Amino acid sequence: MANPFNFMQEVRAEANKVTWPTRRETMITTGLVVLMVFLTAVFFVSVDEIIRLAVGFILSLGR
């Protein structure tokens, strides 16, 4: 086991090496993620609706 004091010093040293994003970069990235989630949802809803209509049409042929 390492000395807890040395461990905390090493953790702090590693945390100082991290390049943290700015508020603007975080907001832009968050906006892009929300946009992609929305576009993906619209895509899958559209595909699901097309498949539902196609299956409904095929099943109605058997009546």
Predicted model as a PDB file, atoms N, CA, C, CB and O in Angstrom, pLDDT in the B-factor column:
MODEL        1                                                                  
ATOM      1  N   MET A   1       0.835  -1.184   0.000  1.00 60.00           N  
ATOM      2  CA  MET A   1       0.000   0.000   0.000  1.00 60.00           C  
ATOM      3  C   MET A   1       0.881   1.250   0.000  1.00 60.00           C  
ATOM      4  CB  MET A   1      -0.951  -0.003   1.217  1.00 60.00           C  
ATOM      5  O   MET A   1       1.900   1.301   0.690  1.00 60.00           O  
ATOM      6  N   ALA A   2       0.491   2.225  -0.757  1.00 71.00           N  
ATOM      7  CA  ALA A   2       1.236   3.478  -0.823  1.00 71.00           C  
ATOM      8  C   ALA A   2       0.790   4.397   0.309  1.00 71.00           C  
ATOM      9  CB  ALA A   2       1.039   4.168  -2.197  1.00 71.00           C  
ATOM     10  O   ALA A   2      -0.288   4.240   0.883  1.00 71.00           O  
ATOM     11  N   ASN A   3       1.619   5.321   0.595  1.00 86.00           N  
ATOM     12  CA  ASN A   3       1.306   6.333   1.595  1.00 86.00           C  
ATOM     13  C   ASN A   3       0.144   7.190   1.073  1.00 86.00           C  
ATOM     14  CB  ASN A   3       2.564   7.217   1.916  1.00 86.00           C  
ATOM     15  O   ASN A   3       0.230   7.691  -0.048  1.00 86.00           O  
ATOM     16  N   PRO A   4      -0.940   7.378   1.844  1.00 86.00           N  
ATOM     17  CA  PRO A   4      -2.087   8.172   1.372  1.00 86.00           C  
ATOM     18  C   PRO A   4      -1.704   9.603   0.979  1.00 86.00           C  
ATOM     19  CB  PRO A   4      -3.158   8.217   2.449  1.00 86.00           C  
ATOM     20  O   PRO A   4      -2.273  10.162   0.041  1.00 86.00           O  
ATOM     21  N   PHE A   5      -0.748  10.190   1.690  1.00 89.00           N  
ATOM     22  CA  PHE A   5      -0.318  11.545   1.353  1.00 89.00           C  
ATOM     23  C   PHE A   5       0.345  11.584  -0.020  1.00 89.00           C  
ATOM     24  CB  PHE A   5       0.644  12.079   2.417  1.00 89.00           C  
ATOM     25  O   PHE A   5       0.070  12.480  -0.818  1.00 89.00           O  
ATOM     26  N   ASN A   6       1.214  10.619  -0.296  1.00 91.00           N  
ATOM     27  CA  ASN A   6       1.862  10.535  -1.614  1.00 91.00           C  
ATOM     28  C   ASN A   6       0.844  10.267  -2.709  1.00 91.00           C  
ATOM     29  CB  ASN A   6       2.932   9.437  -1.621  1.00 91.00           C  
ATOM     30  O   ASN A   6       0.932  10.817  -3.806  1.00 91.00           O  
ATOM     31  N   PHE A   7      -0.124   9.413  -2.393  1.00 89.00           N  
ATOM     32  CA  PHE A   7      -1.170   9.099  -3.369  1.00 89.00           C  
ATOM     33  C   PHE A   7      -1.937  10.366  -3.745  1.00 89.00           C  
ATOM     34  CB  PHE A   7      -2.140   8.028  -2.805  1.00 89.00           C  
ATOM     35  O   PHE A   7      -2.175  10.611  -4.928  1.00 89.00           O  
ATOM     36  N   MET A   8      -2.322  11.167  -2.767  1.00 92.00           N  
ATOM     37  CA  MET A   8      -3.068  12.400  -3.041  1.00 92.00           C  
ATOM     38  C   MET A   8      -2.215  13.389  -3.851  1.00 92.00           C  
ATOM     39  CB  MET A   8      -3.528  13.054  -1.717  1.00 92.00           C  
ATOM     40  O   MET A   8      -2.741  14.092  -4.714  1.00 92.00           O  
ATOM     41  N   GLN A   9      -0.927  13.446  -3.584  1.00 92.00           N  
ATOM     42  CA  GLN A   9      -0.048  14.320  -4.360  1.00 92.00           C  
ATOM     43  C   GLN A   9       0.014  13.869  -5.816  1.00 92.00           C  
ATOM     44  CB  GLN A   9       1.363  14.342  -3.750  1.00 92.00           C  
ATOM     45  O   GLN A   9      -0.005  14.695  -6.727  1.00 92.00           O  
ATOM     46  N   GLU A  10       0.088  12.562  -6.031  1.00 91.00           N  
ATOM     47  CA  GLU A  10       0.125  12.035  -7.401  1.00 91.00           C  
ATOM     48  C   GLU A  10      -1.195  12.279  -8.117  1.00 91.00           C  
ATOM     49  CB  GLU A  10       0.444  10.535  -7.392  1.00 91.00           C  
ATOM     50  O   GLU A  10      -1.207  12.608  -9.303  1.00 91.00           O  
ATOM     51  N   VAL A  11      -2.299  12.121  -7.409  1.00 91.00           N  
ATOM     52  CA  VAL A  11      -3.617  12.385  -8.012  1.00 91.00           C  
ATOM     53  C   VAL A  11      -3.716  13.846  -8.417  1.00 91.00           C  
ATOM     54  CB  VAL A  11      -4.762  12.022  -7.028  1.00 91.00           C  
ATOM     55  O   VAL A  11      -4.174  14.157  -9.517  1.00 91.00           O  
ATOM     56  N   ARG A  12      -3.291  14.743  -7.539  1.00 93.00           N  
ATOM     57  CA  ARG A  12      -3.344  16.172  -7.844  1.00 93.00           C  
ATOM     58  C   ARG A  12      -2.439  16.498  -9.033  1.00 93.00           C  
ATOM     59  CB  ARG A  12      -2.931  17.004  -6.610  1.00 93.00           C  
ATOM     60  O   ARG A  12      -2.813  17.305  -9.885  1.00 93.00           O  
ATOM     61  N   ALA A  13      -1.272  15.892  -9.104  1.00 93.00           N  
ATOM     62  CA  ALA A  13      -0.355  16.137 -10.220  1.00 93.00           C  
ATOM     63  C   ALA A  13      -0.969  15.666 -11.534  1.00 93.00           C  
ATOM     64  CB  ALA A  13       0.992  15.429  -9.979  1.00 93.00           C  
ATOM     65  O   ALA A  13      -0.853  16.353 -12.549  1.00 93.00           O  
ATOM     66  N   GLU A  14      -1.619  14.507 -11.530  1.00 92.00           N  
ATOM     67  CA  GLU A  14      -2.257  13.998 -12.749  1.00 92.00           C  
ATOM     68  C   GLU A  14      -3.452  14.866 -13.145  1.00 92.00           C  
ATOM     69  CB  GLU A  14      -2.707  12.539 -12.550  1.00 92.00           C  
ATOM     70  O   GLU A  14      -3.673  15.108 -14.332  1.00 92.00           O  
ATOM     71  N   ALA A  15      -4.222  15.333 -12.166  1.00 91.00           N  
ATOM     72  CA  ALA A  15      -5.372  16.187 -12.460  1.00 91.00           C  
ATOM     73  C   ALA A  15      -4.926  17.507 -13.073  1.00 91.00           C  
ATOM     74  CB  ALA A  15      -6.188  16.445 -11.188  1.00 91.00           C  
ATOM     75  O   ALA A  15      -5.641  18.078 -13.897  1.00 91.00           O  
ATOM     76  N   ASN A  16      -3.763  17.995 -12.686  1.00 91.00           N  
ATOM     77  CA  ASN A  16      -3.249  19.244 -13.266  1.00 91.00           C  
ATOM     78  C   ASN A  16      -2.830  19.064 -14.718  1.00 91.00           C  
ATOM     79  CB  ASN A  16      -2.067  19.758 -12.452  1.00 91.00           C  
ATOM     80  O   ASN A  16      -2.741  20.052 -15.447  1.00 91.00           O  
ATOM     81  N   LYS A  17      -2.570  17.847 -15.162  1.00 93.00           N  
ATOM     82  CA  LYS A  17      -2.182  17.584 -16.547  1.00 93.00           C  
ATOM     83  C   LYS A  17      -3.377  17.562 -17.493  1.00 93.00           C  
ATOM     84  CB  LYS A  17      -1.442  16.267 -16.634  1.00 93.00           C  
ATOM     85  O   LYS A  17      -3.209  17.655 -18.709  1.00 93.00           O  
ATOM     86  N   VAL A  18      -4.583  17.439 -16.943  1.00 91.00           N  
ATOM     87  CA  VAL A  18      -5.791  17.340 -17.762  1.00 91.00           C  
ATOM     88  C   VAL A  18      -6.108  18.700 -18.380  1.00 91.00           C  
ATOM     89  CB  VAL A  18      -6.990  16.833 -16.918  1.00 91.00           C  
ATOM     90  O   VAL A  18      -6.045  19.727 -17.706  1.00 91.00           O  
ATOM     91  N   THR A  19      -6.445  18.696 -19.657  1.00 92.00           N  
ATOM     92  CA  THR A  19      -6.893  19.912 -20.321  1.00 92.00           C  
ATOM     93  C   THR A  19      -8.413  19.952 -20.257  1.00 92.00           C  
ATOM     94  CB  THR A  19      -6.387  19.977 -21.799  1.00 92.00           C  
ATOM     95  O   THR A  19      -9.090  19.233 -20.993  1.00 92.00           O  
ATOM     96  N   TRP A  20      -8.941  20.781 -19.390  1.00 90.00           N  
ATOM     97  CA  TRP A  20     -10.380  20.846 -19.188  1.00 90.00           C  
ATOM     98  C   TRP A  20     -11.012  21.718 -20.261  1.00 90.00           C  
ATOM     99  CB  TRP A  20     -10.713  21.385 -17.787  1.00 90.00           C  
ATOM    100  O   TRP A  20     -10.432  22.736 -20.639  1.00 90.00           O  
ATOM    101  N   PRO A  21     -12.201  21.341 -20.766  1.00 94.00           N  
ATOM    102  CA  PRO A  21     -12.864  22.157 -21.789  1.00 94.00           C  
ATOM    103  C   PRO A  21     -13.402  23.456 -21.185  1.00 94.00           C  
ATOM    104  CB  PRO A  21     -14.011  21.364 -22.451  1.00 94.00           C  
ATOM    105  O   PRO A  21     -13.701  23.535 -19.993  1.00 94.00           O  
ATOM    106  N   THR A  22     -13.514  24.460 -22.038  1.00 97.00           N  
ATOM    107  CA  THR A  22     -14.089  25.723 -21.588  1.00 97.00           C  
ATOM    108  C   THR A  22     -15.609  25.585 -21.537  1.00 97.00           C  
ATOM    109  CB  THR A  22     -13.668  26.897 -22.525  1.00 97.00           C  
ATOM    110  O   THR A  22     -16.170  24.614 -22.043  1.00 97.00           O  
ATOM    111  N   ARG A  23     -16.256  26.551 -20.930  1.00 97.00           N  
ATOM    112  CA  ARG A  23     -17.725  26.540 -20.853  1.00 97.00           C  
ATOM    113  C   ARG A  23     -18.320  26.542 -22.268  1.00 97.00           C  
ATOM    114  CB  ARG A  23     -18.247  27.771 -20.039  1.00 97.00           C  
ATOM    115  O   ARG A  23     -19.296  25.842 -22.537  1.00 97.00           O  
ATOM    116  N   ARG A  24     -17.727  27.328 -23.160  1.00 97.00           N  
ATOM    117  CA  ARG A  24     -18.241  27.410 -24.534  1.00 97.00           C  
ATOM    118  C   ARG A  24     -18.127  26.052 -25.235  1.00 97.00           C  
ATOM    119  CB  ARG A  24     -17.473  28.492 -25.336  1.00 97.00           C  
ATOM    120  O   ARG A  24     -19.073  25.608 -25.884  1.00 97.00           O  
ATOM    121  N   GLU A  25     -16.973  25.396 -25.104  1.00 97.00           N  
ATOM    122  CA  GLU A  25     -16.790  24.078 -25.725  1.00 97.00           C  
ATOM    123  C   GLU A  25     -17.786  23.069 -25.161  1.00 97.00           C  
ATOM    124  CB  GLU A  25     -15.349  23.575 -25.510  1.00 97.00           C  
ATOM    125  O   GLU A  25     -18.323  22.246 -25.901  1.00 97.00           O  
ATOM    126  N   THR A  26     -18.032  23.131 -23.861  1.00 97.00           N  
ATOM    127  CA  THR A  26     -18.983  22.215 -23.239  1.00 97.00           C  
ATOM    128  C   THR A  26     -20.387  22.460 -23.761  1.00 97.00           C  
ATOM    129  CB  THR A  26     -18.954  22.360 -21.719  1.00 97.00           C  
ATOM    130  O   THR A  26     -21.115  21.507 -24.041  1.00 97.00           O  
ATOM    131  N   MET A  27     -20.784  23.724 -23.897  1.00 98.00           N  
ATOM    132  CA  MET A  27     -22.129  24.046 -24.386  1.00 98.00           C  
ATOM    133  C   MET A  27     -22.294  23.619 -25.851  1.00 98.00           C  
ATOM    134  CB  MET A  27     -22.407  25.562 -24.237  1.00 98.00           C  
ATOM    135  O   MET A  27     -23.344  23.097 -26.224  1.00 98.00           O  
ATOM    136  N   ILE A  28     -21.274  23.833 -26.676  1.00 98.00           N  
ATOM    137  CA  ILE A  28     -21.348  23.435 -28.085  1.00 98.00           C  
ATOM    138  C   ILE A  28     -21.466  21.912 -28.194  1.00 98.00           C  
ATOM    139  CB  ILE A  28     -20.101  23.939 -28.864  1.00 98.00           C  
ATOM    140  O   ILE A  28     -22.293  21.400 -28.948  1.00 98.00           O  
ATOM    141  N   THR A  29     -20.646  21.207 -27.446  1.00 98.00           N  
ATOM    142  CA  THR A  29     -20.679  19.746 -27.480  1.00 98.00           C  
ATOM    143  C   THR A  29     -22.026  19.224 -26.988  1.00 98.00           C  
ATOM    144  CB  THR A  29     -19.540  19.163 -26.627  1.00 98.00           C  
ATOM    145  O   THR A  29     -22.583  18.297 -27.576  1.00 98.00           O  
ATOM    146  N   THR A  30     -22.549  19.810 -25.923  1.00 98.00           N  
ATOM    147  CA  THR A  30     -23.850  19.396 -25.399  1.00 98.00           C  
ATOM    148  C   THR A  30     -24.944  19.642 -26.432  1.00 98.00           C  
ATOM    149  CB  THR A  30     -24.172  20.145 -24.092  1.00 98.00           C  
ATOM    150  O   THR A  30     -25.818  18.797 -26.626  1.00 98.00           O  
ATOM    151  N   GLY A  31     -24.899  20.791 -27.091  1.00 98.00           N  
ATOM    152  CA  GLY A  31     -25.887  21.094 -28.127  1.00 98.00           C  
ATOM    153  C   GLY A  31     -25.826  20.103 -29.273  1.00 98.00           C  
ATOM    154  O   GLY A  31     -26.864  19.675 -29.779  1.00 98.00           O  
ATOM    155  N   LEU A  32     -24.620  19.733 -29.688  1.00 98.00           N  
ATOM    156  CA  LEU A  32     -24.475  18.759 -30.773  1.00 98.00           C  
ATOM    157  C   LEU A  32     -24.996  17.385 -30.367  1.00 98.00           C  
ATOM    158  CB  LEU A  32     -23.013  18.653 -31.196  1.00 98.00           C  
ATOM    159  O   LEU A  32     -25.610  16.690 -31.177  1.00 98.00           O  
ATOM    160  N   VAL A  33     -24.754  16.992 -29.124  1.00 98.00           N  
ATOM    161  CA  VAL A  33     -25.257  15.697 -28.646  1.00 98.00           C  
ATOM    162  C   VAL A  33     -26.784  15.707 -28.637  1.00 98.00           C  
ATOM    163  CB  VAL A  33     -24.707  15.378 -27.225  1.00 98.00           C  
ATOM    164  O   VAL A  33     -27.408  14.740 -29.073  1.00 98.00           O  
ATOM    165  N   VAL A  34     -27.391  16.787 -28.144  1.00 98.00           N  
ATOM    166  CA  VAL A  34     -28.858  16.878 -28.120  1.00 98.00           C  
ATOM    167  C   VAL A  34     -29.406  16.840 -29.538  1.00 98.00           C  
ATOM    168  CB  VAL A  34     -29.321  18.170 -27.401  1.00 98.00           C  
ATOM    169  O   VAL A  34     -30.404  16.166 -29.794  1.00 98.00           O  
ATOM    170  N   LEU A  35     -28.774  17.548 -30.459  1.00 98.00           N  
ATOM    171  CA  LEU A  35     -29.212  17.552 -31.862  1.00 98.00           C  
ATOM    172  C   LEU A  35     -29.139  16.154 -32.469  1.00 98.00           C  
ATOM    173  CB  LEU A  35     -28.355  18.525 -32.688  1.00 98.00           C  
ATOM    174  O   LEU A  35     -30.074  15.722 -33.143  1.00 98.00           O  
ATOM    175  N   MET A  36     -28.041  15.448 -32.236  1.00 98.00           N  
ATOM    176  CA  MET A  36     -27.888  14.098 -32.787  1.00 98.00           C  
ATOM    177  C   MET A  36     -28.903  13.133 -32.183  1.00 98.00           C  
ATOM    178  CB  MET A  36     -26.467  13.580 -32.542  1.00 98.00           C  
ATOM    179  O   MET A  36     -29.425  12.267 -32.885  1.00 98.00           O  
ATOM    180  N   VAL A  37     -29.186  13.271 -30.901  1.00 98.00           N  
ATOM    181  CA  VAL A  37     -30.209  12.426 -30.270  1.00 98.00           C  
ATOM    182  C   VAL A  37     -31.560  12.694 -30.911  1.00 98.00           C  
ATOM    183  CB  VAL A  37     -30.278  12.679 -28.740  1.00 98.00           C  
ATOM    184  O   VAL A  37     -32.301  11.753 -31.196  1.00 98.00           O  
ATOM    185  N   PHE A  38     -31.897  13.957 -31.144  1.00 98.00           N  
ATOM    186  CA  PHE A  38     -33.170  14.303 -31.778  1.00 98.00           C  
ATOM    187  C   PHE A  38     -33.249  13.738 -33.202  1.00 98.00           C  
ATOM    188  CB  PHE A  38     -33.357  15.831 -31.803  1.00 98.00           C  
ATOM    189  O   PHE A  38     -34.262  13.152 -33.584  1.00 98.00           O  
ATOM    190  N   LEU A  39     -32.183  13.916 -33.978  1.00 98.00           N  
ATOM    191  CA  LEU A  39     -32.192  13.402 -35.354  1.00 98.00           C  
ATOM    192  C   LEU A  39     -32.281  11.879 -35.382  1.00 98.00           C  
ATOM    193  CB  LEU A  39     -30.936  13.862 -36.100  1.00 98.00           C  
ATOM    194  O   LEU A  39     -32.972  11.315 -36.230  1.00 98.00           O  
ATOM    195  N   THR A  40     -31.600  11.225 -34.479  1.00 98.00           N  
ATOM    196  CA  THR A  40     -31.664   9.761 -34.402  1.00 98.00           C  
ATOM    197  C   THR A  40     -33.060   9.305 -34.031  1.00 98.00           C  
ATOM    198  CB  THR A  40     -30.649   9.225 -33.386  1.00 98.00           C  
ATOM    199  O   THR A  40     -33.569   8.333 -34.589  1.00 98.00           O  
ATOM    200  N   ALA A  41     -33.680   9.999 -33.092  1.00 98.00           N  
ATOM    201  CA  ALA A  41     -35.043   9.643 -32.686  1.00 98.00           C  
ATOM    202  C   ALA A  41     -36.011   9.807 -33.859  1.00 98.00           C  
ATOM    203  CB  ALA A  41     -35.498  10.512 -31.491  1.00 98.00           C  
ATOM    204  O   ALA A  41     -36.856   8.944 -34.092  1.00 98.00           O  
ATOM    205  N   VAL A  42     -35.889  10.908 -34.593  1.00 98.00           N  
ATOM    206  CA  VAL A  42     -36.761  11.130 -35.759  1.00 98.00           C  
ATOM    207  C   VAL A  42     -36.536  10.034 -36.796  1.00 98.00           C  
ATOM    208  CB  VAL A  42     -36.500  12.528 -36.388  1.00 98.00           C  
ATOM    209  O   VAL A  42     -37.494   9.527 -37.378  1.00 98.00           O  
ATOM    210  N   PHE A  43     -35.288   9.667 -37.029  1.00 98.00           N  
ATOM    211  CA  PHE A  43     -34.975   8.620 -37.995  1.00 98.00           C  
ATOM    212  C   PHE A  43     -35.637   7.300 -37.603  1.00 98.00           C  
ATOM    213  CB  PHE A  43     -33.458   8.439 -38.111  1.00 98.00           C  
ATOM    214  O   PHE A  43     -36.292   6.663 -38.429  1.00 98.00           O  
ATOM    215  N   PHE A  44     -35.467   6.887 -36.340  1.00 98.00           N  
ATOM    216  CA  PHE A  44     -36.017   5.600 -35.929  1.00 98.00           C  
ATOM    217  C   PHE A  44     -37.539   5.613 -35.871  1.00 98.00           C  
ATOM    218  CB  PHE A  44     -35.459   5.207 -34.581  1.00 98.00           C  
ATOM    219  O   PHE A  44     -38.168   4.593 -36.151  1.00 98.00           O  
ATOM    220  N   VAL A  45     -38.142   6.736 -35.517  1.00 98.00           N  
ATOM    221  CA  VAL A  45     -39.605   6.826 -35.551  1.00 98.00           C  
ATOM    222  C   VAL A  45     -40.088   6.696 -36.991  1.00 98.00           C  
ATOM    223  CB  VAL A  45     -40.097   8.166 -34.927  1.00 98.00           C  
ATOM    224  O   VAL A  45     -41.083   6.019 -37.253  1.00 98.00           O  
ATOM    225  N   SER A  46     -39.392   7.339 -37.926  1.00 98.00           N  
ATOM    226  CA  SER A  46     -39.777   7.255 -39.341  1.00 98.00           C  
ATOM    227  C   SER A  46     -39.644   5.829 -39.866  1.00 98.00           C  
ATOM    228  CB  SER A  46     -38.918   8.205 -40.187  1.00 98.00           C  
ATOM    229  O   SER A  46     -40.555   5.324 -40.522  1.00 98.00           O  
ATOM    230  N   VAL A  47     -38.529   5.185 -39.585  1.00 98.00           N  
ATOM    231  CA  VAL A  47     -38.324   3.809 -40.043  1.00 98.00           C  
ATOM    232  C   VAL A  47     -39.369   2.886 -39.417  1.00 98.00           C  
ATOM    233  CB  VAL A  47     -36.893   3.322 -39.692  1.00 98.00           C  
ATOM    234  O   VAL A  47     -39.914   2.017 -40.099  1.00 98.00           O  
ATOM    235  N   ASP A  48     -39.649   3.065 -38.143  1.00 98.00           N  
ATOM    236  CA  ASP A  48     -40.645   2.242 -37.463  1.00 98.00           C  
ATOM    237  C   ASP A  48     -42.020   2.423 -38.100  1.00 98.00           C  
ATOM    238  CB  ASP A  48     -40.701   2.591 -35.968  1.00 98.00           C  
ATOM    239  O   ASP A  48     -42.755   1.451 -38.277  1.00 98.00           O  
ATOM    240  N   GLU A  49     -42.366   3.641 -38.439  1.00 98.00           N  
ATOM    241  CA  GLU A  49     -43.669   3.918 -39.055  1.00 98.00           C  
ATOM    242  C   GLU A  49     -43.755   3.297 -40.449  1.00 98.00           C  
ATOM    243  CB  GLU A  49     -43.914   5.438 -39.135  1.00 98.00           C  
ATOM    244  O   GLU A  49     -44.793   2.748 -40.819  1.00 98.00           O  
ATOM    245  N   ILE A  50     -42.675   3.381 -41.221  1.00 98.00           N  
ATOM    246  CA  ILE A  50     -42.660   2.781 -42.558  1.00 98.00           C  
ATOM    247  C   ILE A  50     -42.807   1.264 -42.461  1.00 98.00           C  
ATOM    248  CB  ILE A  50     -41.356   3.147 -43.305  1.00 98.00           C  
ATOM    249  O   ILE A  50     -43.562   0.663 -43.226  1.00 98.00           O  
ATOM    250  N   ILE A  51     -42.100   0.651 -41.539  1.00 98.00           N  
ATOM    251  CA  ILE A  51     -42.208  -0.801 -41.363  1.00 98.00           C  
ATOM    252  C   ILE A  51     -43.617  -1.180 -40.909  1.00 98.00           C  
ATOM    253  CB  ILE A  51     -41.161  -1.306 -40.339  1.00 98.00           C  
ATOM    254  O   ILE A  51     -44.173  -2.176 -41.373  1.00 98.00           O  
ATOM    255  N   ARG A  52     -44.199  -0.381 -39.995  1.00 98.00           N  
ATOM    256  CA  ARG A  52     -45.561  -0.665 -39.532  1.00 98.00           C  
ATOM    257  C   ARG A  52     -46.554  -0.599 -40.685  1.00 98.00           C  
ATOM    258  CB  ARG A  52     -45.971   0.321 -38.428  1.00 98.00           C  
ATOM    259  O   ARG A  52     -47.432  -1.453 -40.801  1.00 98.00           O  
ATOM    260  N   LEU A  53     -46.416   0.413 -41.539  1.00 97.00           N  
ATOM    261  CA  LEU A  53     -47.323   0.539 -42.684  1.00 97.00           C  
ATOM    262  C   LEU A  53     -47.129  -0.615 -43.670  1.00 97.00           C  
ATOM    263  CB  LEU A  53     -47.102   1.884 -43.397  1.00 97.00           C  
ATOM    264  O   LEU A  53     -48.101  -1.150 -44.203  1.00 97.00           O  
ATOM    265  N   ALA A  54     -45.880  -0.993 -43.909  1.00 97.00           N  
ATOM    266  CA  ALA A  54     -45.605  -2.091 -44.844  1.00 97.00           C  
ATOM    267  C   ALA A  54     -46.171  -3.403 -44.318  1.00 97.00           C  
ATOM    268  CB  ALA A  54     -44.092  -2.230 -45.088  1.00 97.00           C  
ATOM    269  O   ALA A  54     -46.790  -4.151 -45.074  1.00 97.00           O  
ATOM    270  N   VAL A  55     -45.972  -3.694 -43.048  1.00 96.00           N  
ATOM    271  CA  VAL A  55     -46.497  -4.937 -42.468  1.00 96.00           C  
ATOM    272  C   VAL A  55     -48.021  -4.913 -42.480  1.00 96.00           C  
ATOM    273  CB  VAL A  55     -45.973  -5.138 -41.021  1.00 96.00           C  
ATOM    274  O   VAL A  55     -48.656  -5.925 -42.780  1.00 96.00           O  
ATOM    275  N   GLY A  56     -48.608  -3.769 -42.157  1.00 95.00           N  
ATOM    276  CA  GLY A  56     -50.070  -3.651 -42.199  1.00 95.00           C  
ATOM    277  C   GLY A  56     -50.611  -3.898 -43.594  1.00 95.00           C  
ATOM    278  O   GLY A  56     -51.635  -4.560 -43.761  1.00 95.00           O  
ATOM    279  N   PHE A  57     -49.919  -3.362 -44.605  1.00 95.00           N  
ATOM    280  CA  PHE A  57     -50.348  -3.571 -45.989  1.00 95.00           C  
ATOM    281  C   PHE A  57     -50.240  -5.039 -46.368  1.00 95.00           C  
ATOM    282  CB  PHE A  57     -49.514  -2.714 -46.950  1.00 95.00           C  
ATOM    283  O   PHE A  57     -51.161  -5.593 -46.969  1.00 95.00           O  
ATOM    284  N   ILE A  58     -49.130  -5.672 -46.026  1.00 93.00           N  
ATOM    285  CA  ILE A  58     -48.938  -7.088 -46.363  1.00 93.00           C  
ATOM    286  C   ILE A  58     -49.984  -7.942 -45.670  1.00 93.00           C  
ATOM    287  CB  ILE A  58     -47.524  -7.558 -45.970  1.00 93.00           C  
ATOM    288  O   ILE A  58     -50.526  -8.860 -46.285  1.00 93.00           O  
ATOM    289  N   LEU A  59     -50.282  -7.670 -44.412  1.00 93.00           N  
ATOM    290  CA  LEU A  59     -51.290  -8.459 -43.699  1.00 93.00           C  
ATOM    291  C   LEU A  59     -52.692  -8.220 -44.232  1.00 93.00           C  
ATOM    292  CB  LEU A  59     -51.249  -8.141 -42.219  1.00 93.00           C  
ATOM    293  O   LEU A  59     -53.539  -9.112 -44.177  1.00 93.00           O  
ATOM    294  N   SER A  60     -52.946  -7.018 -44.751  1.00 94.00           N  
ATOM    295  CA  SER A  60     -54.275  -6.747 -45.298  1.00 94.00           C  
ATOM    296  C   SER A  60     -54.502  -7.463 -46.631  1.00 94.00           C  
ATOM    297  CB  SER A  60     -54.469  -5.245 -45.480  1.00 94.00           C  
ATOM    298  O   SER A  60     -55.648  -7.641 -47.045  1.00 94.00           O  
ATOM    299  N   LEU A  61     -53.435  -7.874 -47.303  1.00 92.00           N  
ATOM    300  CA  LEU A  61     -53.585  -8.609 -48.563  1.00 92.00           C  
ATOM    301  C   LEU A  61     -54.167  -9.995 -48.332  1.00 92.00           C  
ATOM    302  CB  LEU A  61     -52.240  -8.726 -49.276  1.00 92.00           C  
ATOM    303  O   LEU A  61     -54.778 -10.569 -49.233  1.00 92.00           O  
ATOM    304  N   GLY A  62     -53.985 -10.528 -47.150  1.00 82.00           N  
ATOM    305  CA  GLY A  62     -54.465 -11.867 -46.864  1.00 82.00           C  
ATOM    306  C   GLY A  62     -55.933 -11.942 -46.490  1.00 82.00           C  
ATOM    307  O   GLY A  62     -56.458 -13.042 -46.319  1.00 82.00           O  
ATOM    308  N   ARG A  63     -56.600 -10.838 -46.360  1.00 79.00           N  
ATOM    309  CA  ARG A  63     -58.015 -10.829 -45.993  1.00 79.00           C  
ATOM    310  C   ARG A  63     -58.919 -11.077 -47.137  1.00 79.00           C  
ATOM    311  CB  ARG A  63     -58.376  -9.554 -45.375  1.00 79.00           C  
ATOM    312  O   ARG A  63     -60.138 -11.097 -46.968  1.00 79.00           O  
TER     313      ARG A  63                                                      
ENDMDL                                                                          
END                                                                             
